[in-house]
Amino acid sequence: MGLVDSVGALAASIIAAIIFLVFAILSLFVTVFIVDAAANIAGLSPDDGFVVLGAAIIAGAAIAAGGSGLTLTEGQ
């Protein structure tokens, strides 16, 4: 049963990684629209590259901040 359990754990791990990547891509798309709308509200018209760069920084920071609290130990 050890081999079957490890194959199941590997499959679950792969599925979780795929789901995480899909949600990361979706959050980047949503953040691009938010940054573009915010620039339009502010009266700015930045190039598309800067909009994507800003959205990537914001989405990456949100993903990193969301996962950073998971590694705390009980002593801290």
mmCIF file as gemmi writes it, N, C-alpha and C atoms, coordinates in Angstrom:
data_model
loop_
_atom_site.group_PDB
_atom_site.id
_atom_site.type_symbol
_atom_site.label_atom_id
_atom_site.label_alt_id
_atom_site.label_comp_id
_atom_site.label_asym_id
_atom_site.label_entity_id
_atom_site.label_seq_id
_atom_site.pdbx_PDB_ins_code
_atom_site.Cartn_x
_atom_site.Cartn_y
_atom_site.Cartn_z
_atom_site.occupancy
_atom_site.B_iso_or_equiv
_atom_site.pdbx_formal_charge
_atom_site.auth_seq_id
_atom_site.auth_asym_id
_atom_site.pdbx_PDB_model_num
ATOM 1 N N . MET Axp A 1 ? 0.803 -1.189 0 1 0 ? 1 A 1
ATOM 2 C CA . MET Axp A 1 ? 0 0 0 1 0 ? 1 A 1
ATOM 3 C C . MET Axp A 1 ? 0.85 1.259 0 1 0 ? 1 A 1
ATOM 4 N N . GLY Axp A 2 ? 2.12 1.171 0.331 1 0 ? 2 A 1
ATOM 5 C CA . GLY Axp A 2 ? 2.969 2.35 0.373 1 0 ? 2 A 1
ATOM 6 C C . GLY Axp A 2 ? 3.142 2.988 -0.985 1 0 ? 2 A 1
ATOM 7 N N . LEU Axp A 3 ? 3.267 2.161 -2.036 1 0 ? 3 A 1
ATOM 8 C CA . LEU Axp A 3 ? 3.434 2.68 -3.393 1 0 ? 3 A 1
ATOM 9 C C . LEU Axp A 3 ? 2.157 3.362 -3.867 1 0 ? 3 A 1
ATOM 10 N N . VAL Axp A 4 ? 1.018 2.77 -3.562 1 0 ? 4 A 1
ATOM 11 C CA . VAL Axp A 4 ? -0.254 3.36 -3.979 1 0 ? 4 A 1
ATOM 12 C C . VAL Axp A 4 ? -0.477 4.694 -3.265 1 0 ? 4 A 1
ATOM 13 N N . ASP Axp A 5 ? -0.118 4.764 -1.985 1 0 ? 5 A 1
ATOM 14 C CA . ASP Axp A 5 ? -0.277 6.012 -1.247 1 0 ? 5 A 1
ATOM 15 C C . ASP Axp A 5 ? 0.64 7.104 -1.786 1 0 ? 5 A 1
ATOM 16 N N . SER Axp A 6 ? 1.865 6.746 -2.142 1 0 ? 6 A 1
ATOM 17 C CA . SER Axp A 6 ? 2.794 7.749 -2.651 1 0 ? 6 A 1
ATOM 18 C C . SER Axp A 6 ? 2.393 8.23 -4.045 1 0 ? 6 A 1
ATOM 19 N N . VAL Axp A 7 ? 1.842 7.345 -4.873 1 0 ? 7 A 1
ATOM 20 C CA . VAL Axp A 7 ? 1.365 7.764 -6.193 1 0 ? 7 A 1
ATOM 21 C C . VAL Axp A 7 ? 0.155 8.692 -6.034 1 0 ? 7 A 1
ATOM 22 N N . GLY Axp A 8 ? -0.708 8.375 -5.096 1 0 ? 8 A 1
ATOM 23 C CA . GLY Axp A 8 ? -1.855 9.245 -4.831 1 0 ? 8 A 1
ATOM 24 C C . GLY Axp A 8 ? -1.429 10.606 -4.321 1 0 ? 8 A 1
ATOM 25 N N . ALA Axp A 9 ? -0.435 10.627 -3.453 1 0 ? 9 A 1
ATOM 26 C CA . ALA Axp A 9 ? 0.071 11.898 -2.946 1 0 ? 9 A 1
ATOM 27 C C . ALA Axp A 9 ? 0.715 12.709 -4.067 1 0 ? 9 A 1
ATOM 28 N N . LEU Axp A 10 ? 1.425 12.037 -4.973 1 0 ? 10 A 1
ATOM 29 C CA . LEU Axp A 10 ? 2.033 12.729 -6.114 1 0 ? 10 A 1
ATOM 30 C C . LEU Axp A 10 ? 0.962 13.315 -7.023 1 0 ? 10 A 1
ATOM 31 N N . ALA Axp A 11 ? -0.084 12.556 -7.29 1 0 ? 11 A 1
ATOM 32 C CA . ALA Axp A 11 ? -1.169 13.042 -8.148 1 0 ? 11 A 1
ATOM 33 C C . ALA Axp A 11 ? -1.869 14.238 -7.494 1 0 ? 11 A 1
ATOM 34 N N . ALA Axp A 12 ? -2.113 14.151 -6.192 1 0 ? 12 A 1
ATOM 35 C CA . ALA Axp A 12 ? -2.752 15.27 -5.499 1 0 ? 12 A 1
ATOM 36 C C . ALA Axp A 12 ? -1.867 16.501 -5.519 1 0 ? 12 A 1
ATOM 37 N N . SER Axp A 13 ? -0.576 16.301 -5.411 1 0 ? 13 A 1
ATOM 38 C CA . SER Axp A 13 ? 0.372 17.407 -5.438 1 0 ? 13 A 1
ATOM 39 C C . SER Axp A 13 ? 0.391 18.075 -6.809 1 0 ? 13 A 1
ATOM 40 N N . ILE Axp A 14 ? 0.356 17.296 -7.861 1 0 ? 14 A 1
ATOM 41 C CA . ILE Axp A 14 ? 0.351 17.838 -9.221 1 0 ? 14 A 1
ATOM 42 C C . ILE Axp A 14 ? -0.941 18.602 -9.482 1 0 ? 14 A 1
ATOM 43 N N . ILE Axp A 15 ? -2.069 18.053 -9.055 1 0 ? 15 A 1
ATOM 44 C CA . ILE Axp A 15 ? -3.352 18.728 -9.241 1 0 ? 15 A 1
ATOM 45 C C . ILE Axp A 15 ? -3.376 20.041 -8.466 1 0 ? 15 A 1
ATOM 46 N N . ALA Axp A 16 ? -2.855 20.053 -7.246 1 0 ? 16 A 1
ATOM 47 C CA . ALA Axp A 16 ? -2.81 21.276 -6.443 1 0 ? 16 A 1
ATOM 48 C C . ALA Axp A 16 ? -1.927 22.329 -7.105 1 0 ? 16 A 1
ATOM 49 N N . ALA Axp A 17 ? -0.806 21.919 -7.68 1 0 ? 17 A 1
ATOM 50 C CA . ALA Axp A 17 ? 0.082 22.863 -8.355 1 0 ? 17 A 1
ATOM 51 C C . ALA Axp A 17 ? -0.59 23.472 -9.588 1 0 ? 17 A 1
ATOM 52 N N . ILE Axp A 18 ? -1.311 22.652 -10.33 1 0 ? 18 A 1
ATOM 53 C CA . ILE Axp A 18 ? -2.018 23.154 -11.518 1 0 ? 18 A 1
ATOM 54 C C . ILE Axp A 18 ? -3.1 24.15 -11.112 1 0 ? 18 A 1
ATOM 55 N N . ILE Axp A 19 ? -3.859 23.824 -10.062 1 0 ? 19 A 1
ATOM 56 C CA . ILE Axp A 19 ? -4.9 24.735 -9.588 1 0 ? 19 A 1
ATOM 57 C C . ILE Axp A 19 ? -4.288 26.046 -9.107 1 0 ? 19 A 1
ATOM 58 N N . PHE Axp A 20 ? -3.157 25.96 -8.395 1 0 ? 20 A 1
ATOM 59 C CA . PHE Axp A 20 ? -2.484 27.17 -7.921 1 0 ? 20 A 1
ATOM 60 C C . PHE Axp A 20 ? -2.037 28.044 -9.088 1 0 ? 20 A 1
ATOM 61 N N . LEU Axp A 21 ? -1.483 27.447 -10.126 1 0 ? 21 A 1
ATOM 62 C CA . LEU Axp A 21 ? -1.048 28.221 -11.285 1 0 ? 21 A 1
ATOM 63 C C . LEU Axp A 21 ? -2.223 28.875 -12.006 1 0 ? 21 A 1
ATOM 64 N N . VAL Axp A 22 ? -3.34 28.166 -12.122 1 0 ? 22 A 1
ATOM 65 C CA . VAL Axp A 22 ? -4.521 28.731 -12.772 1 0 ? 22 A 1
ATOM 66 C C . VAL Axp A 22 ? -5.028 29.945 -11.991 1 0 ? 22 A 1
ATOM 67 N N . PHE Axp A 23 ? -5.098 29.814 -10.667 1 0 ? 23 A 1
ATOM 68 C CA . PHE Axp A 23 ? -5.555 30.952 -9.872 1 0 ? 23 A 1
ATOM 69 C C . PHE Axp A 23 ? -4.553 32.106 -9.904 1 0 ? 23 A 1
ATOM 70 N N . ALA Axp A 24 ? -3.276 31.826 -9.981 1 0 ? 24 A 1
ATOM 71 C CA . ALA Axp A 24 ? -2.278 32.889 -10.081 1 0 ? 24 A 1
ATOM 72 C C . ALA Axp A 24 ? -2.422 33.644 -11.399 1 0 ? 24 A 1
ATOM 73 N N . ILE Axp A 25 ? -2.655 32.929 -12.482 1 0 ? 25 A 1
ATOM 74 C CA . ILE Axp A 25 ? -2.844 33.578 -13.786 1 0 ? 25 A 1
ATOM 75 C C . ILE Axp A 25 ? -4.128 34.399 -13.795 1 0 ? 25 A 1
ATOM 76 N N . LEU Axp A 26 ? -5.203 33.849 -13.227 1 0 ? 26 A 1
ATOM 77 C CA . LEU Axp A 26 ? -6.456 34.598 -13.158 1 0 ? 26 A 1
ATOM 78 C C . LEU Axp A 26 ? -6.312 35.857 -12.311 1 0 ? 26 A 1
ATOM 79 N N . SER Axp A 27 ? -5.589 35.76 -11.205 1 0 ? 27 A 1
ATOM 80 C CA . SER Axp A 27 ? -5.402 36.949 -10.373 1 0 ? 27 A 1
ATOM 81 C C . SER Axp A 27 ? -4.561 37.998 -11.095 1 0 ? 27 A 1
ATOM 82 N N . LEU Axp A 28 ? -3.613 37.575 -11.918 1 0 ? 28 A 1
ATOM 83 C CA . LEU Axp A 28 ? -2.832 38.535 -12.707 1 0 ? 28 A 1
ATOM 84 C C . LEU Axp A 28 ? -3.727 39.258 -13.716 1 0 ? 28 A 1
ATOM 85 N N . PHE Axp A 29 ? -4.61 38.517 -14.392 1 0 ? 29 A 1
ATOM 86 C CA . PHE Axp A 29 ? -5.515 39.151 -15.356 1 0 ? 29 A 1
ATOM 87 C C . PHE Axp A 29 ? -6.425 40.163 -14.677 1 0 ? 29 A 1
ATOM 88 N N . VAL Axp A 30 ? -6.976 39.795 -13.532 1 0 ? 30 A 1
ATOM 89 C CA . VAL Axp A 30 ? -7.854 40.716 -12.803 1 0 ? 30 A 1
ATOM 90 C C . VAL Axp A 30 ? -7.073 41.95 -12.361 1 0 ? 30 A 1
ATOM 91 N N . THR Axp A 31 ? -5.851 41.741 -11.901 1 0 ? 31 A 1
ATOM 92 C CA . THR Axp A 31 ? -5.038 42.862 -11.438 1 0 ? 31 A 1
ATOM 93 C C . THR Axp A 31 ? -4.658 43.786 -12.599 1 0 ? 31 A 1
ATOM 94 N N . VAL Axp A 32 ? -4.457 43.246 -13.789 1 0 ? 32 A 1
ATOM 95 C CA . VAL Axp A 32 ? -4.172 44.085 -14.961 1 0 ? 32 A 1
ATOM 96 C C . VAL Axp A 32 ? -5.344 45.021 -15.223 1 0 ? 32 A 1
ATOM 97 N N . PHE Axp A 33 ? -6.566 44.484 -15.168 1 0 ? 33 A 1
ATOM 98 C CA . PHE Axp A 33 ? -7.733 45.336 -15.392 1 0 ? 33 A 1
ATOM 99 C C . PHE Axp A 33 ? -7.879 46.386 -14.292 1 0 ? 33 A 1
ATOM 100 N N . ILE Axp A 34 ? -7.566 46.029 -13.049 1 0 ? 34 A 1
ATOM 101 C CA . ILE Axp A 34 ? -7.669 46.979 -11.945 1 0 ? 34 A 1
ATOM 102 C C . ILE Axp A 34 ? -6.641 48.098 -12.097 1 0 ? 34 A 1
ATOM 103 N N . VAL Axp A 35 ? -5.405 47.742 -12.439 1 0 ? 35 A 1
ATOM 104 C CA . VAL Axp A 35 ? -4.357 48.764 -12.612 1 0 ? 35 A 1
ATOM 105 C C . VAL Axp A 35 ? -4.685 49.667 -13.793 1 0 ? 35 A 1
ATOM 106 N N . ASP Axp A 36 ? -5.195 49.099 -14.875 1 0 ? 36 A 1
ATOM 107 C CA . ASP Axp A 36 ? -5.556 49.902 -16.039 1 0 ? 36 A 1
ATOM 108 C C . ASP Axp A 36 ? -6.703 50.85 -15.711 1 0 ? 36 A 1
ATOM 109 N N . ALA Axp A 37 ? -7.705 50.373 -14.988 1 0 ? 37 A 1
ATOM 110 C CA . ALA Axp A 37 ? -8.829 51.231 -14.603 1 0 ? 37 A 1
ATOM 111 C C . ALA Axp A 37 ? -8.366 52.332 -13.65 1 0 ? 37 A 1
ATOM 112 N N . ALA Axp A 38 ? -7.48 51.996 -12.721 1 0 ? 38 A 1
ATOM 113 C CA . ALA Axp A 38 ? -6.981 53.006 -11.783 1 0 ? 38 A 1
ATOM 114 C C . ALA Axp A 38 ? -6.173 54.076 -12.516 1 0 ? 38 A 1
ATOM 115 N N . ALA Axp A 39 ? -5.402 53.676 -13.515 1 0 ? 39 A 1
ATOM 116 C CA . ALA Axp A 39 ? -4.637 54.663 -14.292 1 0 ? 39 A 1
ATOM 117 C C . ALA Axp A 39 ? -5.573 55.564 -15.079 1 0 ? 39 A 1
ATOM 118 N N . ASN Axp A 40 ? -6.645 54.996 -15.619 1 0 ? 40 A 1
ATOM 119 C CA . ASN Axp A 40 ? -7.61 55.825 -16.358 1 0 ? 40 A 1
ATOM 120 C C . ASN Axp A 40 ? -8.343 56.793 -15.436 1 0 ? 40 A 1
ATOM 121 N N . ILE Axp A 41 ? -8.683 56.346 -14.229 1 0 ? 41 A 1
ATOM 122 C CA . ILE Axp A 41 ? -9.351 57.23 -13.266 1 0 ? 41 A 1
ATOM 123 C C . ILE Axp A 41 ? -8.423 58.379 -12.878 1 0 ? 41 A 1
ATOM 124 N N . ALA Axp A 42 ? -7.13 58.088 -12.756 1 0 ? 42 A 1
ATOM 125 C CA . ALA Axp A 42 ? -6.161 59.117 -12.381 1 0 ? 42 A 1
ATOM 126 C C . ALA Axp A 42 ? -5.803 60.027 -13.55 1 0 ? 42 A 1
ATOM 127 N N . GLY Axp A 43 ? -6.312 59.723 -14.74 1 0 ? 43 A 1
ATOM 128 C CA . GLY Axp A 43 ? -6.022 60.555 -15.899 1 0 ? 43 A 1
ATOM 129 C C . GLY Axp A 43 ? -4.695 60.234 -16.553 1 0 ? 43 A 1
ATOM 130 N N . LEU Axp A 44 ? -4.137 59.067 -16.264 1 0 ? 44 A 1
ATOM 131 C CA . LEU Axp A 44 ? -2.866 58.66 -16.849 1 0 ? 44 A 1
ATOM 132 C C . LEU Axp A 44 ? -3.117 57.699 -17.998 1 0 ? 44 A 1
ATOM 133 N N . SER Axp A 45 ? -2.164 57.629 -18.911 1 0 ? 45 A 1
ATOM 134 C CA . SER Axp A 45 ? -2.254 56.648 -19.996 1 0 ? 45 A 1
ATOM 135 C C . SER Axp A 45 ? -0.896 55.974 -20.159 1 0 ? 45 A 1
ATOM 136 N N . PRO Axp A 46 ? -0.547 55.08 -19.235 1 0 ? 46 A 1
ATOM 137 C CA . PRO Axp A 46 ? 0.757 54.416 -19.328 1 0 ? 46 A 1
ATOM 138 C C . PRO Axp A 46 ? 0.779 53.385 -20.459 1 0 ? 46 A 1
ATOM 139 N N . ASP Axp A 47 ? 1.984 53.05 -20.883 1 0 ? 47 A 1
ATOM 140 C CA . ASP Axp A 47 ? 2.132 51.995 -21.881 1 0 ? 47 A 1
ATOM 141 C C . ASP Axp A 47 ? 1.639 50.674 -21.303 1 0 ? 47 A 1
ATOM 142 N N . ASP Axp A 48 ? 1.301 49.76 -22.201 1 0 ? 48 A 1
ATOM 143 C CA . ASP Axp A 48 ? 0.787 48.458 -21.756 1 0 ? 48 A 1
ATOM 144 C C . ASP Axp A 48 ? 1.816 47.687 -20.94 1 0 ? 48 A 1
ATOM 145 N N . GLY Axp A 49 ? 3.081 47.85 -21.264 1 0 ? 49 A 1
ATOM 146 C CA . GLY Axp A 49 ? 4.133 47.148 -20.53 1 0 ? 49 A 1
ATOM 147 C C . GLY Axp A 49 ? 4.205 47.56 -19.074 1 0 ? 49 A 1
ATOM 148 N N . PHE Axp A 50 ? 4.004 48.851 -18.826 1 0 ? 50 A 1
ATOM 149 C CA . PHE Axp A 50 ? 4.03 49.326 -17.44 1 0 ? 50 A 1
ATOM 150 C C . PHE Axp A 50 ? 2.801 48.872 -16.664 1 0 ? 50 A 1
ATOM 151 N N . VAL Axp A 51 ? 1.663 48.768 -17.351 1 0 ? 51 A 1
ATOM 152 C CA . VAL Axp A 51 ? 0.46 48.264 -16.686 1 0 ? 51 A 1
ATOM 153 C C . VAL Axp A 51 ? 0.659 46.807 -16.282 1 0 ? 51 A 1
ATOM 154 N N . VAL Axp A 52 ? 1.21 46.015 -17.178 1 0 ? 52 A 1
ATOM 155 C CA . VAL Axp A 52 ? 1.445 44.6 -16.875 1 0 ? 52 A 1
ATOM 156 C C . VAL Axp A 52 ? 2.512 44.449 -15.795 1 0 ? 52 A 1
ATOM 157 N N . LEU Axp A 53 ? 3.552 45.279 -15.837 1 0 ? 53 A 1
ATOM 158 C CA . LEU Axp A 53 ? 4.588 45.226 -14.807 1 0 ? 53 A 1
ATOM 159 C C . LEU Axp A 53 ? 4.019 45.554 -13.432 1 0 ? 53 A 1
ATOM 160 N N . GLY Axp A 54 ? 3.225 46.605 -13.357 1 0 ? 54 A 1
ATOM 161 C CA . GLY Axp A 54 ? 2.605 46.967 -12.084 1 0 ? 54 A 1
ATOM 162 C C . GLY Axp A 54 ? 1.684 45.881 -11.573 1 0 ? 54 A 1
ATOM 163 N N . ALA Axp A 55 ? 0.895 45.299 -12.463 1 0 ? 55 A 1
ATOM 164 C CA . ALA Axp A 55 ? -0.012 44.221 -12.063 1 0 ? 55 A 1
ATOM 165 C C . ALA Axp A 55 ? 0.762 42.987 -11.618 1 0 ? 55 A 1
ATOM 166 N N . ALA Axp A 56 ? 1.866 42.682 -12.281 1 0 ? 56 A 1
ATOM 167 C CA . ALA Axp A 56 ? 2.662 41.516 -11.9 1 0 ? 56 A 1
ATOM 168 C C . ALA Axp A 56 ? 3.292 41.7 -10.527 1 0 ? 56 A 1
ATOM 169 N N . ILE Axp A 57 ? 3.754 42.907 -10.247 1 0 ? 57 A 1
ATOM 170 C CA . ILE Axp A 57 ? 4.343 43.177 -8.929 1 0 ? 57 A 1
ATOM 171 C C . ILE Axp A 57 ? 3.285 43.054 -7.839 1 0 ? 57 A 1
ATOM 172 N N . ILE Axp A 58 ? 2.103 43.629 -8.077 1 0 ? 58 A 1
ATOM 173 C CA . ILE Axp A 58 ? 1.038 43.568 -7.079 1 0 ? 58 A 1
ATOM 174 C C . ILE Axp A 58 ? 0.562 42.136 -6.875 1 0 ? 58 A 1
ATOM 175 N N . ALA Axp A 59 ? 0.339 41.39 -7.968 1 0 ? 59 A 1
ATOM 176 C CA . ALA Axp A 59 ? -0.144 40.012 -7.848 1 0 ? 59 A 1
ATOM 177 C C . ALA Axp A 59 ? 0.911 39.125 -7.195 1 0 ? 59 A 1
ATOM 178 N N . GLY Axp A 60 ? 2.17 39.311 -7.556 1 0 ? 60 A 1
ATOM 179 C CA . GLY Axp A 60 ? 3.24 38.52 -6.939 1 0 ? 60 A 1
ATOM 180 C C . GLY Axp A 60 ? 3.376 38.797 -5.458 1 0 ? 60 A 1
ATOM 181 N N . ALA Axp A 61 ? 3.247 40.062 -5.072 1 0 ? 61 A 1
ATOM 182 C CA . ALA Axp A 61 ? 3.323 40.41 -3.651 1 0 ? 61 A 1
ATOM 183 C C . ALA Axp A 61 ? 2.145 39.831 -2.883 1 0 ? 61 A 1
ATOM 184 N N . ALA Axp A 62 ? 0.962 39.841 -3.494 1 0 ? 62 A 1
ATOM 185 C CA . ALA Axp A 62 ? -0.213 39.277 -2.826 1 0 ? 62 A 1
ATOM 186 C C . ALA Axp A 62 ? -0.085 37.767 -2.656 1 0 ? 62 A 1
ATOM 187 N N . ILE Axp A 63 ? 0.457 37.088 -3.65 1 0 ? 63 A 1
ATOM 188 C CA . ILE Axp A 63 ? 0.637 35.637 -3.557 1 0 ? 63 A 1
ATOM 189 C C . ILE Axp A 63 ? 1.693 35.304 -2.507 1 0 ? 63 A 1
ATOM 190 N N . ALA Axp A 64 ? 2.793 36.064 -2.491 1 0 ? 64 A 1
ATOM 191 C CA . ALA Axp A 64 ? 3.842 35.818 -1.499 1 0 ? 64 A 1
ATOM 192 C C . ALA Axp A 64 ? 3.36 36.119 -0.088 1 0 ? 64 A 1
ATOM 193 N N . ALA Axp A 65 ? 2.588 37.191 0.072 1 0 ? 65 A 1
ATOM 194 C CA . ALA Axp A 65 ? 2.067 37.54 1.399 1 0 ? 65 A 1
ATOM 195 C C . ALA Axp A 65 ? 1.054 36.518 1.877 1 0 ? 65 A 1
ATOM 196 N N . GLY Axp A 66 ? 0.286 35.971 0.964 1 0 ? 66 A 1
ATOM 197 C CA . GLY Axp A 66 ? -0.696 34.966 1.344 1 0 ? 66 A 1
ATOM 198 C C . GLY Axp A 66 ? -0.07 33.674 1.81 1 0 ? 66 A 1
ATOM 199 N N . GLY Axp A 67 ? 1.08 33.327 1.27 1 0 ? 67 A 1
ATOM 200 C CA . GLY Axp A 67 ? 1.734 32.083 1.655 1 0 ? 67 A 1
ATOM 201 C C . GLY Axp A 67 ? 2.759 32.223 2.763 1 0 ? 67 A 1
ATOM 202 N N . SER Axp A 68 ? 3.088 33.446 3.132 1 0 ? 68 A 1
ATOM 203 C CA . SER Axp A 68 ? 4.169 33.623 4.113 1 0 ? 68 A 1
ATOM 204 C C . SER Axp A 68 ? 3.758 33.269 5.531 1 0 ? 68 A 1
ATOM 205 N N . GLY Axp A 69 ? 2.493 33.351 5.862 1 0 ? 69 A 1
ATOM 206 C CA . GLY Axp A 69 ? 2.053 33.055 7.22 1 0 ? 69 A 1
ATOM 207 C C . GLY Axp A 69 ? 1.896 31.583 7.51 1 0 ? 69 A 1
ATOM 208 N N . LEU Axp A 70 ? 2.136 30.736 6.536 1 0 ? 70 A 1
ATOM 209 C CA . LEU Axp A 70 ? 1.912 29.307 6.707 1 0 ? 70 A 1
ATOM 210 C C . LEU Axp A 70 ? 3.1 28.599 7.36 1 0 ? 70 A 1
ATOM 211 N N . THR Axp A 71 ? 4.238 29.262 7.508 1 0 ? 71 A 1
ATOM 212 C CA . THR Axp A 71 ? 5.434 28.592 8.004 1 0 ? 71 A 1
ATOM 213 C C . THR Axp A 71 ? 5.769 28.947 9.447 1 0 ? 71 A 1
ATOM 214 N N . LEU Axp A 72 ? 4.854 29.564 10.162 1 0 ? 72 A 1
ATOM 215 C CA . LEU Axp A 72 ? 5.143 29.929 11.544 1 0 ? 72 A 1
ATOM 216 C C . LEU Axp A 72 ? 5.146 28.697 12.439 1 0 ? 72 A 1
ATOM 217 N N . THR Axp A 73 ? 6.067 28.693 13.387 1 0 ? 73 A 1
ATOM 218 C CA . THR Axp A 73 ? 6.113 27.6 14.352 1 0 ? 73 A 1
ATOM 219 C C . THR Axp A 73 ? 5.397 28.021 15.627 1 0 ? 73 A 1
ATOM 220 N N . GLU Axp A 74 ? 5.166 27.08 16.521 1 0 ? 74 A 1
ATOM 221 C CA . GLU Axp A 74 ? 4.446 27.406 17.746 1 0 ? 74 A 1
ATOM 222 C C . GLU Axp A 74 ? 5.259 28.251 18.702 1 0 ? 74 A 1
ATOM 223 N N . GLY Axp A 75 ? 6.564 28.211 18.627 1 0 ? 75 A 1
ATOM 224 C CA . GLY Axp A 75 ? 7.404 28.966 19.538 1 0 ? 75 A 1
ATOM 225 C C . GLY Axp A 75 ? 7.423 30.45 19.257 1 0 ? 75 A 1
ATOM 226 N N . GLN Axp A 76 ? 6.967 30.872 18.103 1 0 ? 76 A 1
ATOM 227 C CA . GLN Axp A 76 ? 7.043 32.281 17.747 1 0 ? 76 A 1
ATOM 228 C C . GLN Axp A 76 ? 5.743 32.992 17.968 1 0 ? 76 A 1
